[in-house]
Structure formats: structure tokens, C-alpha cells
């Protein structure tokens, strides 16, 4: 695999996306956040003389009305011009997600206007209402649903028009409400209309991007007494100025009735934490307390107790993979969660907090995944995408004597204390409802950068090259750290019959061409030991023995070191410290000879690299070629002043990787076509 200093394994990430991403993401997202399907501008499409986008939204019209009690009504009117078969597939199904416990969805209009003439309204029988696929095996969450519309007879050049009305009432966070909206930046929305209708009686904080000022606003005037109405009318050209990267992580329009982040924190903590008695302490069900004692009974120290409880909640309580807040942050009781054996991220936190309470200071929930500048924005919960947990193991206060450990309960296969690199070093928002005179949590701590163990990767390749030019190889990975987590997730969430496809993607990332013939992996739930993956691969016609000599690179993964930044004044981000060892053996047929390249070594205070290559004769068995490379990344970041030195280090590694073994076949060896190198 390409060893990425940032800790991400791109190909495995793609594998996860391939196996786990829902179908028709574009059509699914449109009704929710009005996101168009493709980032190709209308100007470029027109210049080409033919449609370059699968579908173009000629009109995207959204009206929001909020009431004093927190209820709301959202109406979306969309007109879509279908340009290609891909556009037909994208809009063949429209999916609208909602929670029927406090939301309802109506679809009063779905109409197709054919380019050949005539219109067709979709019949009510084409509309279905089913539980979200993520809750198919979770009866407690059947309120989380998807209303779908199947559209038949749609063809390129047709026009699709639909209206969707979503009504919200009795939300768990009522009477508070919030909204975040961004205008189209892709250029495929011809006209966008957005209207906000707010009650003048409520204090609603609103922030508007200066580049997207309202077209008009009416505040408590005679035509709309008691209401504040804002209207935006924008076209694709007007949105050209919205493409600045600095605006990418901020909503163009944000509003919230939460006066402060502290108030939002307390509201959410009330929903996620176990119930409190009149005395202020948590009320934990007897069966939950009994389970906690059972899990911690054999542990020798406080940390082992928390590890045992973490292992149970993370692995044994199945994660129901709903978006954060899909239930309105409503949670079940700790006893219900334990008895059912499954839960959302919010429910899993609640159960963990109840089980761990006798053995640590109360566990704290943190929301993560928001922009780095979230603290300066209006407080609303929908900007977050991840729920993390922190627990103080040894100490009995939040300030003194305790070891704080951050956990990801929802990942199921994350080793104890390992948080994805996507959230480490980023701010998280604490949920805390302690009285003001108690020692309060810092509301915006930074998720620690440190891993619970040293990150490492070991890759070994045992290959054989036959007289007919066929290469067969056994490849083994042993991993700790960020890439370990990605591989665990890939093999855990992909069906076992798809493991060979995951391994195929993994082999391609290493440059190995051929067919996977066998694959195995250690138990993804066995998080106390490194994760291992092994596969066998075969590539016919790898070598062309018709040539006098053949150059073959070492059968080792390439170290994909981070490139220096474009700006000479910018620091060089190296990422999480990581040690990588790779070694390979290549067995040649008897009678073949070879010349190995010269190894190299380079050492810096931020990283070290070394390599060794050799040819070893084995009487009666032919020649064996060996190769090994070892790289150790020590620092996380280099100052810009070290740029010249880092580039020299980078060139030294790349020059070494460009070397090859020179192999000579004995006279008379049959010629075989040359295939691409592994």
C-alpha cells in the first residue's frame, strides 16, 4: 500500500465508499439540502455546445416557515432538465428522509414533461414509505424512515418537476430551532429562490454571508404582522463569487434560537446522559449496574475495567448507522439499549456512561466534525457529524489525577483510545449540564493528537517468478494506527464474499497487478492486537524472457511521502509519527542470474530511511532476491525553513525506490510477452 504520512489510506477509503455508499446519493440529497449533482458550470456546459451535466436544475425554490413553539414547515419546488442517461438514473428515484416521531413528508406533485410532448403525473401508488435501510434490524428506530418516489418513463431531454412539504412538530429540542443553508456553488442550478419566514416574537440570531445578502426583507410590517421574512433570488452567475475556499466550510445563512453554546450543550446533555435523581446523581437501572459489575469483575485496575466496558459497548452493542441527530438526539433508557443489543452513537454513549459510572468520573460526550471556526459561529447541532466520548479513568475529578481517554464507540472496531485522524487535533464541543458552581468542562477542547500506541506498518512479500514469466506472490500486512483502523472498517463492513475485491483494491494501491486468488484477515473485533491482512495474487506473463536482461523493481510498496507545500513560507505537514518496515523475497528459477541494486541510508531529525538489496544463491533451488526498506517518520511538522532539506530527503527516497534488479535468463528460455510491472 502507499504509505501515506497523513495516516489515510486512500484506496481503502475508496473501497469503503464503494461497498457502503447508498445508491442515488444525488437524488437522495436534493430534497434535504438542495445539493446539485455535479460541479460543472453552466458556462462551460454552454461553451461545449452540448450538455455536460447529467441533469440541470432550472429552478430550486425553498420556503421555510418557523413558528414560536419551534414547529416548522419546509416546502421545496424543483424543476430539473434531464440531459443524459446518467441523469435519468440519478432521478429515477427520489428519496426523502424523515423521522415520523416529529416529522411528516407530503409529495403533492411529481410530474414529467416529455420532450416529445405531453405530461405524466406520478401516481400515489409509486410513492412508498419504509423504514430507513439502516434500521431494518432495529425495531426501536422504525420512526426513521424514507419516503421514495419511483419515476418511470423518464428520458433524456425530459423535464421533471416535484414539490415536497416537510412539517416538523414536537421535536425533542423544541421550542428551539435552527437552520443552516448554503447556495449552490456547482453552477448547475439555473435559478435558486430561498425564503425564510420567522416569528418576530422569538429571539432568533441570524448570520448571513455578506456575499449573499437578501434580495428583500420585511420585518413585522403591516403585510406580515408578527413575522420577519427574508427572500433570496439568485442565479448561477450570481453564485460565481461564492466559490472561494474560505467560504466552503460555512453556511451562507445560519440561524439559531440557542442563545449560547453553553445552552445548547446543556440541552443536548440532558438528552444523552442517564436520567438524574433529585439529588443530582445519575439513576442507573439495576440490570445495567449488574452488567457493569460483571464486565469489570475480572479487571485488575481502573483502566482494565473501562477497557472491558468499552469492548462490550463498542463491539457487542451493534451500531445503528444513522446520521448524528437523526432521532432528534432522543435516546432510549440505558436498560432498553442493553436489552436490545443495538443503538445509535447517541444511545451507545448513554449506555457506556451508565456502565462506566461506578469506575470513573462521569463520561463526557463531545460533538466533532464541525469546521475549525465553529466556536465563533452561531450554536446549532447540525454542523457536527460525529459523537466522541471522553472518560477520566483514575481520577475522581476533571482536573486532577486522572487519565483522560477519548473513545469512538460507534466505530465498533476502533482499538481502545484510537480516534480517526479526521478528528484528531480538531476542536470538539463538550456536552455538559453540571451546575454552574461545579467544575465545568472546557466547551471547546482539542481532540488529542496522540495515539494509544506507536503507529506501525509491516508489509512482507514472498514471490516466485516462473520460467514461463508468471509471478505469484503472498502478501501480508501487519498494522497499527490510522491505516489499521481503515482496514478494520473495510473488512468489517464489507461482506465476506467481497473481501477479495477489497484486497484487489489494496493490491492495486501497491502496484501489484494480477488476480487475487485467496484473502484472509484477522478478526476486526480483536482490537487488542495489530490487524493483519494476507492475500495471494497471480500475474501471468509478468516477465519477457526474450530479452537478454530484464529490469524488475523491488516488489515493495512505494512510500508516498507528502509533497512540500506550494507556498515556500508554509510549514510542511508530516502527520502522525509512523514506522514502516517492508521486505520482499523473489525466488527465481534455477539457472537465472541477477544483480541487486545498492542500498542506501539517510537520516534526519524528522525521519530516517534505509534500504538493503541482495541476491542469495541456494544450491539446487535457484537464486533468491531480497529487498527491504525501512522508514521512520518522527516529527509531525517541519518549519518552512527546512523545506530545502526535506526536498533532499524526498529525492533520496524516490531515487532509491526507482532502482531495479537486473535479471538475466539462461540461453534458450522461452520468450513471453512482457506485462506491466507489479
C-alpha positions as CSV (number, residue, x, y, z in Angstrom):
1,X,0.0,0.0,0.0
2,X,1.1,3.5,-0.5
3,X,2.2,4.6,3.0
4,X,0.7,8.0,3.5
5,X,2.3,10.2,6.1
6,X,-1.1,11.7,6.9
7,X,-2.3,8.4,8.1
8,X,-5.0,8.0,5.4
9,X,-5.1,5.0,3.1
10,X,-6.9,6.5,0.0
11,X,-7.6,3.2,-1.8
12,X,-9.2,1.6,1.3
13,X,-11.2,4.7,1.8
14,X,-12.5,4.2,-1.8
15,X,-13.2,0.6,-1.0
16,X,-15.4,1.6,1.9
17,X,-17.2,4.2,-0.2
18,X,-17.7,1.6,-2.9
19,X,-19.2,-1.1,-0.6
20,X,-21.1,1.2,1.8
21,X,-22.3,4.3,0.0
22,X,-26.0,4.5,-0.6
23,X,-27.3,4.5,-4.2
24,X,-28.7,7.6,-5.8
25,X,-26.8,9.9,-3.5
26,X,-27.6,12.9,-5.6
27,X,-31.4,12.4,-5.8
28,X,-31.3,11.5,-2.1
29,X,-29.6,14.7,-1.1
30,X,-31.5,17.1,-3.2
31,X,-34.7,17.3,-1.1
32,X,-32.7,17.5,2.1
33,X,-30.1,20.2,1.4
34,X,-30.8,21.1,-2.2
35,X,-27.4,19.9,-3.4
36,X,-27.0,19.7,-7.2
37,X,-25.4,16.7,-8.8
38,X,-22.2,17.8,-10.5
39,X,-19.6,20.6,-10.2
40,X,-19.6,21.7,-13.8
41,X,-20.5,25.3,-14.5
42,X,-23.3,26.4,-16.8
43,X,-20.9,28.5,-18.8
44,X,-18.6,25.6,-19.6
45,X,-21.6,23.4,-20.5
46,X,-22.9,26.1,-22.9
47,X,-19.4,26.5,-24.4
48,X,-19.2,22.9,-25.2
49,X,-22.3,23.1,-27.3
50,X,-23.9,20.0,-25.5
51,X,-25.0,19.2,-22.0
52,X,-22.0,18.2,-19.8
53,X,-24.0,17.6,-16.7
54,X,-26.4,14.7,-16.2
55,X,-29.2,17.0,-15.1
56,X,-29.6,20.7,-14.7
57,X,-31.8,22.3,-12.0
58,X,-33.7,25.0,-13.8
59,X,-35.4,26.0,-10.6
60,X,-34.7,25.2,-6.9
61,X,-37.2,27.0,-4.7
62,X,-37.3,26.6,-0.9
63,X,-39.6,28.2,1.6
64,X,-39.2,27.8,5.4
65,X,-41.7,28.9,8.0
66,X,-40.9,28.6,11.7
67,X,-43.4,29.1,14.5
68,X,-42.9,30.3,18.0
69,X,-43.2,26.8,19.5
70,X,-40.4,25.5,17.3
71,X,-42.6,23.8,14.7
72,X,-41.8,24.4,11.1
73,X,-42.9,23.9,7.5
74,X,-40.5,23.4,4.6
75,X,-41.6,23.4,1.0
76,X,-39.3,22.6,-1.9
77,X,-40.2,23.1,-5.5
78,X,-37.8,21.8,-8.1
79,X,-37.7,21.7,-11.9
80,X,-35.0,19.5,-13.4
81,X,-33.9,19.2,-17.0
82,X,-32.6,15.7,-17.7
83,X,-29.7,15.8,-20.1
84,X,-28.4,12.2,-20.3
85,X,-29.0,8.6,-19.3
86,X,-26.9,9.2,-16.2
87,X,-29.4,12.0,-15.3
88,X,-32.2,9.5,-15.8
89,X,-30.6,7.1,-13.4
90,X,-30.0,9.8,-10.8
91,X,-33.6,10.9,-10.7
92,X,-35.3,7.6,-11.3
93,X,-35.9,7.5,-7.6
94,X,-36.4,10.5,-5.2
95,X,-35.7,9.7,-1.6
96,X,-36.8,11.9,1.3
97,X,-35.6,11.0,4.8
98,X,-37.6,12.0,7.9
99,X,-38.4,10.9,11.4
100,X,-42.1,10.3,11.8
101,X,-41.9,10.8,15.5
102,X,-41.8,14.5,14.9
103,X,-41.8,15.0,11.1
104,X,-44.1,14.3,8.2
105,X,-43.5,14.4,4.4
106,X,-46.0,15.1,1.7
107,X,-45.3,14.9,-2.0
108,X,-48.2,16.8,-3.7
109,X,-46.6,16.9,-7.1
110,X,-44.3,14.8,-9.2
111,X,-44.7,15.5,-12.9
112,X,-42.7,14.5,-16.0
113,X,-42.9,16.7,-19.1
114,X,-41.7,14.7,-22.1
115,X,-39.6,16.4,-24.8
116,X,-41.8,14.8,-27.4
117,X,-44.8,16.4,-25.9
118,X,-47.3,15.6,-23.2
119,X,-47.0,15.3,-19.4
120,X,-47.4,12.5,-16.9
121,X,-48.1,12.8,-13.2
122,X,-46.7,10.2,-10.9
123,X,-49.5,8.2,-9.3
124,X,-49.7,7.9,-5.5
125,X,-49.0,4.1,-5.9
126,X,-45.5,5.0,-7.0
127,X,-44.8,6.6,-3.6
128,X,-43.6,4.3,-0.8
129,X,-42.9,4.9,2.9
130,X,-40.5,2.5,4.5
131,X,-38.0,2.4,7.4
132,X,-34.6,3.7,6.6
133,X,-32.5,0.7,5.5
134,X,-30.1,1.4,8.3
135,X,-32.8,0.5,10.9
136,X,-34.1,-2.7,9.1
137,X,-32.9,-4.8,12.0
138,X,-33.5,-2.2,14.7
139,X,-37.2,-2.1,15.7
140,X,-36.7,0.7,18.2
141,X,-35.8,3.2,15.3
142,X,-38.6,2.4,12.9
143,X,-39.7,6.0,13.1
144,X,-36.6,6.9,11.0
145,X,-38.0,6.5,7.5
146,X,-37.5,7.1,3.8
147,X,-40.4,8.2,1.6
148,X,-39.5,7.2,-2.0
149,X,-40.9,8.1,-5.4
150,X,-40.2,5.8,-8.3
151,X,-40.3,7.7,-11.6
152,X,-40.9,5.6,-14.7
153,X,-40.6,6.7,-18.3
154,X,-38.1,9.4,-17.7
155,X,-35.8,10.0,-20.7
156,X,-33.0,12.4,-21.7
157,X,-34.4,15.9,-22.6
158,X,-37.5,15.4,-20.3
159,X,-38.3,17.8,-17.5
160,X,-39.0,16.6,-14.0
161,X,-41.0,18.8,-11.6
162,X,-41.8,18.0,-8.0
163,X,-42.9,19.6,-4.7
164,X,-42.1,18.2,-1.2
165,X,-43.5,19.5,2.0
166,X,-41.9,18.6,5.3
167,X,-43.7,19.5,8.5
168,X,-41.9,19.4,11.9
169,X,-43.7,19.4,15.3
170,X,-42.9,18.3,18.8
171,X,-39.2,18.0,18.1
172,X,-37.2,16.8,21.2
173,X,-35.3,20.1,21.1
174,X,-38.5,22.3,20.8
175,X,-39.2,25.1,21.3
176,X,-35.7,25.8,20.0
177,X,-35.0,25.6,16.3
178,X,-32.1,26.3,13.9
179,X,-31.2,26.2,10.2
180,X,-28.1,26.3,8.1
181,X,-28.3,26.7,4.3
182,X,-25.7,27.3,1.6
183,X,-26.4,28.3,-2.0
184,X,-25.4,26.3,-5.0
185,X,-21.7,26.5,-5.9
186,X,-21.6,24.0,-8.7
187,X,-23.2,26.1,-11.4
188,X,-25.9,23.6,-12.4
189,X,-28.8,25.4,-10.7
190,X,-30.2,28.0,-13.1
191,X,-32.3,29.9,-10.5
192,X,-32.5,29.5,-6.8
193,X,-35.1,31.0,-4.6
194,X,-34.9,30.8,-0.8
195,X,-37.3,32.3,1.7
196,X,-37.3,32.4,5.5
197,X,-40.4,33.3,7.5
198,X,-39.6,33.7,11.2
199,X,-41.8,34.7,14.2
200,X,-41.0,38.2,15.4
201,X,-41.8,37.2,18.9
202,X,-38.8,34.8,19.2
203,X,-35.2,36.0,19.6
204,X,-33.6,34.4,16.5
205,X,-29.9,35.0,15.9
206,X,-29.2,35.0,12.2
207,X,-25.9,35.3,10.4
208,X,-25.8,35.9,6.6
209,X,-22.7,35.7,4.4
210,X,-22.0,39.2,3.1
211,X,-21.8,37.9,-0.4
212,X,-25.3,36.5,-0.2
213,X,-27.3,39.5,1.1
214,X,-31.1,39.0,0.9
215,X,-32.9,40.3,-2.2
216,X,-35.5,41.7,0.2
217,X,-36.6,41.6,3.8
218,X,-39.8,42.6,5.6
219,X,-39.7,42.9,9.4
220,X,-43.1,42.9,11.2
221,X,-44.7,45.2,8.7
222,X,-48.4,45.6,8.0
223,X,-48.5,43.0,5.3
224,X,-46.9,40.3,7.5
225,X,-47.7,41.3,11.1
226,X,-45.6,39.4,13.7
227,X,-43.3,37.9,11.1
228,X,-39.8,38.5,9.8
229,X,-39.4,37.5,6.2
230,X,-36.2,37.3,4.2
231,X,-36.0,36.4,0.5
232,X,-33.1,35.5,-1.8
233,X,-33.3,35.1,-5.5
234,X,-30.1,34.0,-7.1
235,X,-28.9,32.6,-10.5
236,X,-25.8,30.7,-11.4
237,X,-23.9,33.8,-12.4
238,X,-24.6,35.5,-9.1
239,X,-23.2,32.4,-7.3
240,X,-19.8,32.6,-9.1
241,X,-18.5,34.8,-6.3
242,X,-19.3,32.1,-3.7
243,X,-16.6,29.6,-4.8
244,X,-13.8,31.0,-2.6
245,X,-12.3,28.2,-0.5
246,X,-12.7,30.3,2.7
247,X,-16.5,30.1,2.4
248,X,-16.6,26.3,1.8
249,X,-17.0,25.3,5.4
250,X,-19.5,27.9,6.4
251,X,-23.2,28.2,5.7
252,X,-24.4,31.2,3.7
253,X,-27.4,31.5,6.0
254,X,-27.4,30.3,9.6
255,X,-30.0,31.0,12.3
256,X,-30.5,29.6,15.8
257,X,-32.6,30.2,18.9
258,X,-29.9,28.9,21.2
259,X,-28.6,32.0,22.8
260,X,-25.2,30.5,23.7
261,X,-23.1,27.4,23.1
262,X,-23.5,26.7,26.8
263,X,-27.3,26.5,26.5
264,X,-27.0,24.1,23.5
265,X,-24.5,22.0,25.5
266,X,-26.9,21.6,28.4
267,X,-29.9,20.8,26.3
268,X,-28.1,18.0,24.5
269,X,-26.5,16.7,27.7
270,X,-30.0,16.4,29.2
271,X,-31.0,14.1,26.4
272,X,-27.8,12.0,26.1
273,X,-26.8,11.4,29.7
274,X,-28.6,8.9,32.0
275,X,-31.5,10.3,34.0
276,X,-30.8,12.3,37.2
277,X,-32.3,11.8,40.6
278,X,-33.5,14.8,42.7
279,X,-30.1,14.7,44.4
280,X,-28.4,15.3,41.0
281,X,-26.8,11.9,40.7
282,X,-27.4,9.6,37.7
283,X,-30.2,7.0,38.0
284,X,-28.9,3.7,36.6
285,X,-31.1,0.7,36.1
286,X,-30.3,-2.3,38.3
287,X,-29.6,-4.6,35.3
288,X,-27.2,-2.1,33.9
289,X,-25.3,-1.8,37.2
290,X,-25.2,-5.6,37.3
291,X,-23.8,-5.8,33.8
292,X,-21.1,-3.2,34.6
293,X,-20.0,-5.2,37.7
294,X,-19.9,-8.4,35.6
295,X,-17.8,-6.7,32.9
296,X,-15.3,-5.1,35.3
297,X,-15.2,-8.0,37.8
298,X,-12.1,-9.7,36.4
299,X,-10.2,-6.4,35.8
300,X,-7.1,-5.7,37.9
301,X,-7.1,-1.9,37.8
302,X,-9.4,1.0,36.8
303,X,-8.2,1.2,33.2
304,X,-8.8,-2.5,32.6
305,X,-12.4,-2.0,33.9
306,X,-13.0,0.8,31.5
307,X,-11.4,-1.2,28.6
308,X,-13.7,-4.2,29.4
309,X,-16.8,-1.9,29.3
310,X,-15.6,-0.2,26.1
311,X,-15.0,-3.5,24.4
312,X,-18.6,-4.6,25.3
313,X,-20.3,-1.4,24.2
314,X,-18.2,-0.9,21.1
315,X,-18.3,-4.4,19.7
316,X,-21.3,-6.2,21.3
317,X,-23.8,-3.4,21.0
318,X,-24.4,-3.1,17.3
319,X,-24.1,0.4,15.9
320,X,-27.2,1.6,14.0
321,X,-25.5,3.8,11.5
322,X,-27.8,6.8,11.4
323,X,-26.6,10.3,10.9
324,X,-25.9,12.2,14.1
325,X,-29.2,13.7,15.3
326,X,-31.4,11.6,13.1
327,X,-33.5,10.8,16.2
328,X,-33.5,14.5,17.3
329,X,-30.9,13.4,19.9
330,X,-33.7,11.5,21.6
331,X,-32.3,8.5,23.4
332,X,-33.8,5.3,24.9
333,X,-33.2,4.3,28.5
334,X,-30.0,2.5,29.4
335,X,-31.8,-0.7,30.2
336,X,-33.6,-0.7,26.8
337,X,-30.4,-0.2,25.0
338,X,-28.7,-3.0,26.9
339,X,-31.6,-5.4,26.3
340,X,-31.9,-4.7,22.6
341,X,-28.2,-5.2,21.9
342,X,-28.0,-2.2,19.4
343,X,-28.0,1.5,19.4
344,X,-27.2,4.7,17.6
345,X,-24.0,6.6,18.5
346,X,-26.0,8.6,21.0
347,X,-27.6,5.5,22.6
348,X,-24.2,3.8,22.8
349,X,-22.7,6.8,24.7
350,X,-25.6,6.7,27.1
351,X,-25.1,3.0,27.9
352,X,-21.4,3.4,28.2
353,X,-21.8,6.3,30.6
354,X,-24.1,4.3,32.8
355,X,-21.9,1.1,32.8
356,X,-18.7,3.0,33.5
357,X,-20.1,5.4,36.1
358,X,-19.1,3.3,39.2
359,X,-15.5,3.1,38.0
360,X,-14.7,6.6,36.8
361,X,-15.7,10.2,36.8
362,X,-18.9,10.6,34.6
363,X,-18.1,10.0,30.9
364,X,-18.5,13.1,28.7
365,X,-19.9,13.3,25.2
366,X,-18.3,15.5,22.6
367,X,-19.6,16.5,19.1
368,X,-16.9,16.6,16.4
369,X,-16.7,17.1,12.7
370,X,-17.6,20.8,12.6
371,X,-15.4,23.5,10.9
372,X,-12.4,24.6,12.9
373,X,-14.0,28.0,13.4
374,X,-17.3,26.6,14.8
375,X,-16.8,28.2,18.2
376,X,-17.2,31.6,16.5
377,X,-20.4,30.6,14.6
378,X,-24.0,30.5,15.8
379,X,-24.7,27.5,18.0
380,X,-26.6,24.7,16.3
381,X,-26.2,21.0,16.4
382,X,-26.5,20.0,12.7
383,X,-22.9,21.3,11.9
384,X,-21.5,18.2,13.7
385,X,-21.1,14.7,12.2
386,X,-19.5,12.6,14.9
387,X,-20.1,11.8,18.6
388,X,-17.0,11.0,20.6
389,X,-16.6,10.0,24.3
390,X,-14.0,11.0,26.8
391,X,-13.6,9.3,30.2
392,X,-11.3,10.1,33.1
393,X,-10.1,6.7,34.4
394,X,-8.1,7.0,37.6
395,X,-9.1,10.5,38.9
396,X,-12.3,11.4,40.5
397,X,-12.3,15.0,39.3
398,X,-12.0,16.5,35.8
399,X,-8.9,18.5,36.7
400,X,-6.7,16.3,38.9
401,X,-5.0,13.0,38.9
402,X,-7.0,11.3,36.2
403,X,-6.0,9.8,32.8
404,X,-8.4,11.1,30.2
405,X,-9.0,8.7,27.3
406,X,-11.0,9.6,24.1
407,X,-13.1,6.8,22.6
408,X,-15.1,6.2,19.4
409,X,-17.9,3.9,20.5
410,X,-19.7,4.0,17.2
411,X,-16.9,2.6,15.0
412,X,-17.3,-0.9,16.6
413,X,-13.7,-2.0,15.6
414,X,-11.7,1.0,16.8
415,X,-8.9,0.0,19.2
416,X,-9.3,1.5,22.7
417,X,-8.3,5.1,22.6
418,X,-7.9,5.3,18.8
419,X,-9.7,8.2,17.2
420,X,-9.8,8.7,13.5
421,X,-7.2,11.1,12.1
422,X,-10.1,13.1,10.6
423,X,-11.0,14.3,14.2
424,X,-7.6,14.4,16.0
425,X,-6.2,17.8,16.5
426,X,-9.6,19.4,15.8
427,X,-11.9,21.1,18.2
428,X,-14.8,19.2,19.7
429,X,-17.9,20.6,21.5
430,X,-18.5,19.3,25.0
431,X,-22.0,18.4,26.2
432,X,-22.3,19.3,29.9
433,X,-25.2,20.1,32.2
434,X,-23.4,20.4,35.5
435,X,-24.5,23.2,37.8
436,X,-22.6,26.5,37.3
437,X,-20.8,26.2,40.7
438,X,-19.4,22.8,39.7
439,X,-16.1,22.3,37.9
440,X,-17.3,22.7,34.3
441,X,-15.8,21.1,31.2
442,X,-13.9,23.3,28.7
443,X,-16.5,23.7,26.0
444,X,-14.1,23.5,23.0
445,X,-11.2,21.2,23.8
446,X,-8.9,19.9,21.1
447,X,-9.1,16.1,20.4
448,X,-5.7,14.8,21.4
449,X,-3.2,14.1,18.5
450,X,-1.6,11.2,20.3
451,X,-2.3,7.5,19.6
452,X,-2.7,4.9,22.3
453,X,0.2,3.0,20.8
454,X,3.1,3.6,18.4
455,X,1.8,3.5,14.8
456,X,3.5,0.9,12.6
457,X,3.1,-1.0,9.4
458,X,4.9,-4.2,8.3
459,X,4.5,-5.5,4.8
460,X,6.1,-8.7,3.7
461,X,6.0,-10.2,0.2
462,X,7.1,-13.7,-0.7
463,X,7.1,-14.1,-4.5
464,X,8.1,-16.6,-7.1
465,X,8.9,-15.9,-10.8
466,X,8.5,-19.0,-13.0
467,X,10.2,-19.9,-16.2
468,X,7.1,-19.0,-18.2
469,X,7.2,-15.5,-16.8
470,X,4.3,-16.0,-14.3
471,X,4.6,-14.2,-11.0
472,X,2.8,-15.5,-7.9
473,X,3.1,-13.8,-4.5
474,X,1.9,-13.9,-1.0
475,X,1.5,-10.5,0.7
476,X,1.0,-9.9,4.4
477,X,0.2,-6.6,6.2
478,X,0.5,-6.1,10.0
479,X,-0.7,-2.7,11.0
480,X,-1.2,-0.4,14.0
481,X,-2.6,3.1,13.7
482,X,-4.7,5.1,11.3
483,X,-4.4,2.7,8.3
484,X,-5.2,-0.2,10.7
485,X,-8.5,1.5,11.5
486,X,-9.4,2.0,7.9
487,X,-8.6,-1.6,7.0
488,X,-10.5,-2.9,10.0
489,X,-13.5,-0.9,8.9
490,X,-13.2,-2.1,5.3
491,X,-13.1,-5.8,6.2
492,X,-15.6,-5.4,9.0
493,X,-18.3,-3.6,6.9
494,X,-17.7,-5.3,3.6
495,X,-19.5,-8.7,3.2
496,X,-17.0,-11.6,3.4
497,X,-17.7,-12.5,-0.2
498,X,-16.5,-9.1,-1.1
499,X,-13.2,-9.3,0.7
500,X,-11.3,-10.3,-2.4
501,X,-12.5,-7.1,-4.0
502,X,-11.2,-5.1,-1.0
503,X,-7.9,-7.0,-1.3
504,X,-7.8,-6.3,-5.1
505,X,-8.0,-2.6,-4.4
506,X,-5.3,-2.9,-1.8
507,X,-3.0,-4.7,-4.2
508,X,-3.6,-2.1,-6.9
509,X,-2.6,0.6,-4.5
510,X,0.7,-1.2,-4.0
511,X,1.2,-1.5,-7.8
512,X,0.6,-5.3,-7.9
513,X,-1.2,-6.3,-11.0
514,X,-2.9,-9.7,-11.2
515,X,-5.8,-11.7,-9.8
516,X,-6.4,-12.2,-6.1
517,X,-6.6,-16.0,-5.5
518,X,-7.0,-16.0,-1.7
519,X,-7.5,-13.5,1.1
520,X,-7.8,-13.7,4.8
521,X,-7.8,-11.2,7.7
522,X,-7.7,-11.3,11.4
523,X,-10.9,-10.7,13.4
524,X,-11.7,-7.0,13.0
525,X,-13.1,-7.0,16.6
526,X,-9.8,-8.3,18.0
527,X,-8.6,-4.7,18.6
528,X,-6.0,-5.6,21.3
529,X,-3.6,-6.9,18.7
530,X,-2.4,-5.4,15.3
531,X,-4.7,-6.0,12.4
532,X,-3.4,-8.4,9.7
533,X,-4.4,-9.0,6.1
534,X,-3.0,-11.7,3.8
535,X,-3.7,-12.3,0.2
536,X,-2.2,-14.3,-2.7
537,X,-2.0,-12.9,-6.2
538,X,-1.0,-14.2,-9.5
539,X,0.0,-12.4,-12.7
540,X,0.7,-14.4,-15.8
541,X,3.3,-13.1,-18.3
542,X,4.9,-10.8,-15.8
543,X,8.4,-11.1,-17.4
544,X,9.6,-11.2,-21.0
545,X,12.5,-13.6,-21.1
546,X,13.0,-13.0,-24.9
547,X,15.2,-10.0,-23.8
548,X,18.7,-10.6,-22.7
549,X,18.2,-8.9,-19.4
550,X,15.0,-7.8,-17.6
551,X,14.8,-5.0,-15.0
552,X,12.4,-5.7,-12.2
553,X,11.8,-3.2,-9.3
554,X,11.8,-4.5,-5.8
555,X,8.3,-5.9,-5.0
556,X,7.7,-3.4,-2.3
557,X,5.0,-0.8,-1.7
558,X,6.1,2.8,-2.6
559,X,6.3,5.3,0.3
560,X,4.0,8.1,-0.7
561,X,5.7,10.9,1.3
562,X,3.8,14.2,1.5
563,X,4.8,16.7,-1.1
564,X,6.3,20.0,0.0
565,X,3.6,22.8,0.2
566,X,3.2,25.1,-2.8
567,X,4.0,28.1,-0.7
568,X,7.6,28.3,0.4
569,X,6.5,30.1,3.6
570,X,4.1,27.3,4.6
571,X,5.1,24.6,7.2
572,X,5.5,21.1,5.9
573,X,2.8,18.8,7.4
574,X,4.2,15.4,8.0
575,X,1.4,13.9,10.1
576,X,1.3,11.2,12.8
577,X,4.6,9.5,13.7
578,X,4.8,6.2,11.9
579,X,7.3,3.4,11.5
580,X,7.1,1.3,8.3
581,X,9.0,-1.9,7.5
582,X,8.7,-3.6,4.2
583,X,10.5,-6.7,3.0
584,X,10.3,-8.9,-0.1
585,X,11.8,-12.1,-1.4
586,X,11.7,-13.1,-5.1
587,X,12.6,-16.7,-6.0
588,X,14.0,-17.1,-9.5
589,X,14.1,-20.4,-11.5
590,X,17.3,-22.4,-11.5
591,X,19.9,-21.0,-13.9
592,X,18.8,-17.4,-13.7
593,X,21.3,-14.8,-12.5
594,X,20.7,-11.3,-11.1
595,X,22.4,-8.1,-10.0
596,X,21.0,-6.3,-7.0
597,X,20.9,-2.5,-6.6
598,X,22.9,-0.7,-3.9
599,X,21.1,0.0,-0.7
600,X,21.0,3.5,0.8
601,X,20.6,5.2,4.1
602,X,19.6,8.8,5.0
603,X,18.8,10.2,8.5
604,X,17.2,13.4,9.6
605,X,15.9,14.5,12.9
606,X,12.3,14.3,11.5
607,X,12.6,11.0,9.6
608,X,15.0,8.2,8.7
609,X,15.2,5.9,5.7
610,X,17.3,2.8,4.8
611,X,17.2,0.0,2.3
612,X,19.0,-3.2,1.6
613,X,19.1,-5.4,-1.6
614,X,20.8,-8.7,-2.2
615,X,20.9,-11.9,-4.3
616,X,21.3,-15.1,-2.4
617,X,22.3,-18.4,-4.1
618,X,20.6,-21.6,-2.9
619,X,22.1,-24.7,-4.3
620,X,19.6,-26.6,-6.4
621,X,16.8,-24.1,-5.9
622,X,17.9,-21.2,-7.9
623,X,18.6,-17.6,-6.9
624,X,16.6,-15.6,-4.3
625,X,16.4,-11.9,-4.4
626,X,15.8,-10.0,-1.2
627,X,14.8,-6.4,-0.6
628,X,13.9,-4.4,2.4
629,X,13.1,-0.8,3.2
630,X,12.6,0.9,6.5
631,X,11.3,4.4,7.1
632,X,10.5,6.0,10.4
633,X,8.6,9.3,10.5
634,X,9.5,11.1,13.7
635,X,8.1,14.7,13.6
636,X,4.6,15.9,12.8
637,X,5.6,19.1,11.2
638,X,8.6,20.9,9.8
639,X,9.1,24.7,9.7
640,X,9.1,26.3,6.2
641,X,12.9,27.0,6.7
642,X,13.5,23.2,6.5
643,X,12.0,22.9,3.0
644,X,15.2,22.5,1.1
645,X,16.4,19.8,3.5
646,X,13.1,18.0,3.2
647,X,13.2,18.0,-0.6
648,X,16.6,16.5,-0.5
649,X,15.3,13.7,1.8
650,X,12.4,13.2,-0.5
651,X,14.6,12.9,-3.6
652,X,16.9,10.4,-1.8
653,X,13.9,8.1,-1.0
654,X,12.5,8.4,-4.5
655,X,15.8,7.7,-6.1
656,X,16.2,4.6,-4.1
657,X,12.7,3.4,-5.0
658,X,13.5,3.9,-8.7
659,X,16.2,1.3,-8.6
660,X,15.7,-2.2,-10.0
661,X,17.1,-5.8,-10.0
662,X,18.7,-6.7,-13.3
663,X,17.9,-10.3,-14.1
664,X,19.4,-12.5,-16.9
665,X,17.7,-15.6,-18.1
666,X,19.7,-18.6,-19.3
667,X,20.1,-19.1,-23.0
668,X,17.1,-20.8,-24.6
669,X,14.5,-19.6,-22.2
670,X,11.1,-19.3,-23.9
671,X,10.0,-15.8,-24.8
672,X,7.0,-14.5,-23.1
673,X,5.2,-11.1,-23.7
674,X,6.1,-8.5,-21.0
675,X,3.4,-7.4,-18.7
676,X,3.2,-4.3,-16.6
677,X,5.4,-4.3,-13.5
678,X,3.8,-5.0,-10.1
